[in-house]
Amino acid sequence: MLRLAAVFGVLLLLAQPARAETFSFVALGDTAYNPAVDYPVYEALIARINKARPAFSIHVGDTWGALPCTEDQHRSILGWFAKYDHPVVYTPGDNEWADCRKADVLEAYSRYVSGKATPADLALLLPLRGLDAGMTSAGYDDPLASLGLIRKVFFDKPQSVGGKTMPLVRQPDVSAFKDTAENTRWEKGGVVFATVSAPGSNNGFLMQNEARAAEAIARNRANVDWIKATFAEAKARNAKAVVISLQAAMFVDGDGGEFSGKELRGGFEGPYYWLALAIRDLGARFGKPVLLINGDFHDFIVDRPFMVSQGEVKPPLYANITRLQVYGAPELKAVKVGVDTETPWVFSFEPLY
């Protein structure tokens, strides 16, 4: 009789659904703009993140402020990522490539923002704001070359960076888009994660430069395709949630009308429209929690910028899409994101510093 009861007990345990995996990850970005001041703070922040024992960290770009976009500089950031004792997934920001300036411009600008600009600095900087300089991209270094370096240094293998690595799916390995190795995807605990290569500074689009414009158009097509593929993967896996990380802050204060609750940066003809449309419509069709993570604006926000009210009777549109905007320099802080797919909301947020 006791043996029979034990058998029934085992069968009952096997019949119960397994509890979903709960875990946490860390999101941060816009770090260490002023090396002399910020690097000690950043090192302490990394130690605090390591102590929190996240499954991984996501860095949404701007790993420096105004520094030369050289291979040595990129590799120094790779060294910083190695200080994390867990995988780090990185998506590039505008400072690492789209905003790359020549060394003399950077030096003059650094003195200017610190209040130490010389007459020679002002003579160099002021004309760069003019029409002629703008039409010739004067003062820029070679942003597209730096983007190539990023892909070489950080994305040459299908894996994360960090003190420990984890496998990632890169877009060129599974699609017809062969350039955007920085677009990656992975899965953890029933949640599908993806990064999308969308920097601030107009999404890298420069109308007065043919090569920059062509690159931005091609990358935007790749990004939209990657968002579509991410939601298709989530559907195929019956995922509980989706997380999409990119650098650009796509929303500003203001009324977005019928498109979104907050105003879309650049409007319907701007550089982020197609990305926002893809996330909005595919996220709504997915129907489960979607988390968008961005940096760029250096201000910690958790909100629902896509949500559009339908009054007091009908539920709002796009309410399942939450946005986390991370801290940024001079506030070198991170956000710990808890994940529990047994809750309807899935995600919780805790400042970490």
Buried (B, 14 or more C-beta within 10 A) or exposed (E): EEEEEEEEEEEEEEEEEEEBBEBBBBBBBBBBBBEEEBBEBBBEBBEBBBEBEBBBBBBBBBBBBBBBBBBEBBEBBBEBBEBBBBBBBBBBBBBBBBBBBBEEBBBBBBBBEEEEBEEEBEEBBEEBEEEEBBEEBEBBBBBBEBBBBBBEBBBEEBBBBBBEBBEBBBBBEEBEBEBBBBBBBBBBBBBBBBBBBBBBBBBBBBEEBEEBBEBBEEBBEBBBBBBEBBBEBBBEEEBBBBBBBBBBBBBEEEEBEEBBBBBBBBEEEBBBBBBBBBBBBBBBEBEBBBBBBBBBBBEBBBEBBBBBEEEEEEEBBBBBBBBBBBBBBEBBBBBBBBBBBEBEEBBEBEEBB
